[in-house]
C-alpha cells in the first residue's frame, strides 16, 4: 500500500489526501513549454517542482504516468517562424532540443510522454465540435469561441469574478467576433501566411487552451488525478481547460490541481528589461553549478516564492558540501568490529522522517532536516570510531535511497558540478584526513586516501614542513 500523501489542491484551496483513481497509480498532466525561445530558470523551477512530485510519489509507493505537452503551435511560435522565414517545425525543433537539454542538465527526469500540439489537431477539432454540438461554443467568421455564459461554475478554480471581467476588457484584434468579451477562442480562423489545418469551420488553427484539454484527455482519460503548472497558468489557462473539458464530457476533469510559485531574482520579478531573466546556459557560463541549482530549487517549498540570488546558490553548494564531506570521511574510515546498531536505527529514521516530510504536501524542509540530522549522526560515529562491518554500505544505501527523490546527493553523477575551487578544497580536506590517519597510525586508511588522490592525478609529497600536493 502506498503511503498517504496530502497535497494542497488549488481547486478548493485546501490540503487534501490524494486519492488516485487507480489506487497505486497517479496520472499527471503538466503544461509544458511553448517552444519559441530558450526557457529561463523560472520555468525550470516549475519543472523541477514537478520532478520532485513524481519522484516523491514513487518514493511513497505509487506508479506515475505523466504527460507533458510541447506547445508548438501558438501565436509566439507562429510569429517566430514567420520572422525567421522557416516552417513551424523547423523553427520549434531547436527549442525542443534546448528544453530537453536543460531538463537533463538539472537531472529532471523525462516524463512518460511529450505529445506535440501539431500532432493532435484532429483530437482538438473533435473536442471543439463536441462543444459546438452541445451548445457551449459558437462559430463566428471561421473562428470558434467558448461561451462562458453557458458554464455556470466558470471561475471555480481561480475564484475569478466574471462580472468584474466584463468591464474594461480589451478584445484582441483577431477576436472581434465574440458574443461576449469574456468568451475565449477555441479555433482561430486562418490569417494570411499562417500555418493552418482544415476544420468544419474552415481552415484555421487551435487556440492554446484547447490543446491541453485534448492532449490530457487523450492520454490520461476524461478524468484524471493531478494537473500541474506554474501559478501564472491558474487563470485563464487552467480555468478554461476545466470549462472546455467538463462541458464536453459532463465529468470532473481533474481531481487535484497543483501550482508552483514564481521564482524572483534578487527580490525582483524576472524581466528582459532588468536583464535578470537568467537561462541555465547563462548561469553555467558564469561558473554556477547545476547541482547546486537543483538543490536550491528543491530546498524551497513549491508554494513559496523562491528568491534566486548568487549567495543563495553558494548556500546550496555549502549544504551539499556537508553531505559530500561526510561521504568522503566515511569512505576513508576503517570498518572495525561489530556494526553499530545506532547507525542502522539512524538510517531507518532517515527513511521514515524523509517520507513523512514528503507526504505532507512535499515539505522538503522536513525531509532535508532528516537528512542533515543523519549526516550529523554519521559524522559523530566516524569521529568516535564506531563504523563497524557493513556500516559504510548501510549509510551509503540510506543516502542513495533518499537520493531517488533529491537526485542531487551523489557527486559522481554530477561530474561537471565541481568548480576548480571546490575541487581544491576537497583535495586539501583529503590531505588533512590522510595526515590525521597517519597520526593515529592507521596506515591502511592513509594509503587508501593517497591511492584515491593518485587516481585523480594528484601526487603527494611529504616534507618536514607538511604534505604538499600537485597535479600530475
Ligand atoms: Zn496547458
Boltz pocket constraint, residues with backbone or C-beta under 6 A from the ligand:
constraints:
  - pocket:
      binder: B
      contacts: [[A, 30], [A, 31], [A, 32], [A, 208], [A, 209], [A, 212], [A, 237]]
      max_distance: 6.0
